[in-house]
Amino acid sequence: PMPDRYLYHNAHIPHSFEFMLKAVELGLGTCAIKSYNDSAIRKILNIPERYRIEMLMSIGYPQGEPRCPKRPPLEEICFFDHITESEKENHE
């Protein structure tokens, strides 16, 4: 039987980050991909069923600086111990 899927998922995360940080150090850009068509990837890359695909990663030279998405301030989306009615209304 296969071990718990989350065991594999959680085990690869620090190694993936280390790889991504090293790529940036070398002037490369990366993008972790967790949503993909497993069957198609297996066929394209000729990966046997006995191997588990946990994540794909694109890597290459970036074209300019990446754009950072606009995000709301943390105080608007993170609450400690309670949420007021007016805050509930603002997020519905």
C-alpha positions as CSV (number, residue, x, y, z in Angstrom):
1,P,0.0,0.0,0.0
2,M,1.1,3.6,-0.7
3,P,1.9,5.7,2.3
4,D,-0.2,8.8,3.1
5,R,-0.3,11.2,0.2
6,Y,0.3,14.2,2.5
7,L,3.5,12.6,3.7
8,Y,4.9,13.0,0.2
9,H,3.4,16.4,-0.3
10,N,4.8,17.9,2.9
11,A,8.2,16.2,2.3
12,H,8.9,17.8,-1.0
13,I,7.9,21.4,0.0
14,P,11.2,22.4,1.6
15,H,13.3,20.9,-1.2
16,S,11.2,22.7,-3.8
17,F,11.7,26.0,-2.1
18,E,15.5,25.4,-1.8
19,F,15.5,24.6,-5.6
20,M,13.5,27.7,-6.4
21,L,15.8,30.0,-4.3
22,K,18.9,28.6,-5.9
23,A,17.3,29.2,-9.3
24,V,16.7,32.9,-8.4
25,E,20.3,33.2,-7.2
26,L,21.4,32.0,-10.7
27,G,19.1,34.6,-12.4
28,L,16.3,32.1,-13.3
29,G,12.6,32.3,-12.6
30,T,10.4,29.5,-11.4
31,C,6.8,28.7,-11.0
32,A,5.5,25.8,-8.9
33,I,2.5,24.1,-10.5
34,K,0.1,21.9,-8.5
35,S,-2.9,21.9,-10.8
36,Y,-2.3,19.8,-14.0
37,N,-3.6,16.8,-16.0
38,D,-1.8,13.9,-14.5
39,S,-2.5,11.5,-17.4
40,A,-1.3,14.1,-20.0
41,I,1.9,14.8,-18.0
42,R,2.7,11.1,-17.7
43,K,2.2,10.6,-21.4
44,I,4.2,13.7,-22.5
45,L,7.1,13.0,-20.1
46,N,6.8,9.2,-20.3
47,I,6.5,8.8,-16.5
48,P,5.5,5.3,-15.4
49,E,2.5,4.8,-13.0
50,R,4.8,3.6,-10.2
51,Y,6.0,7.2,-9.8
52,R,4.0,9.8,-8.0
53,I,3.9,13.3,-9.5
54,E,3.7,15.8,-6.6
55,M,4.4,19.0,-8.4
56,L,5.6,20.4,-11.7
57,M,8.0,23.4,-11.9
58,S,8.6,25.6,-14.8
59,I,12.1,27.2,-14.9
60,G,13.6,29.8,-17.3
61,Y,14.9,33.2,-17.8
62,P,12.3,35.8,-16.9
63,Q,11.3,38.6,-19.2
64,G,11.7,41.6,-16.9
65,E,10.5,42.0,-13.3
66,P,7.5,39.9,-12.2
67,R,4.4,41.8,-11.2
68,C,3.3,41.5,-7.6
69,P,-0.5,41.1,-7.3
70,K,-2.3,43.9,-5.4
71,R,-3.4,42.5,-2.1
72,P,-5.5,44.0,0.7
73,P,-3.8,45.0,3.9
74,L,-3.4,42.1,6.4
75,E,-5.6,44.0,8.9
76,E,-8.5,43.8,6.5
77,I,-8.4,40.0,6.0
78,C,-6.9,38.6,9.2
79,F,-8.7,38.7,12.5
80,F,-7.7,37.6,16.0
81,D,-10.4,36.0,18.2
82,H,-13.4,37.8,16.7
83,I,-14.9,39.4,13.6
84,T,-17.3,42.3,13.9
85,E,-20.6,42.6,12.0
86,S,-19.3,45.4,9.9
87,E,-16.2,43.4,9.0
88,K,-18.5,40.5,8.0
89,E,-20.5,42.8,5.7
90,N,-17.4,44.1,4.0
91,H,-16.3,40.6,3.1
92,E,-19.5,39.1,1.8
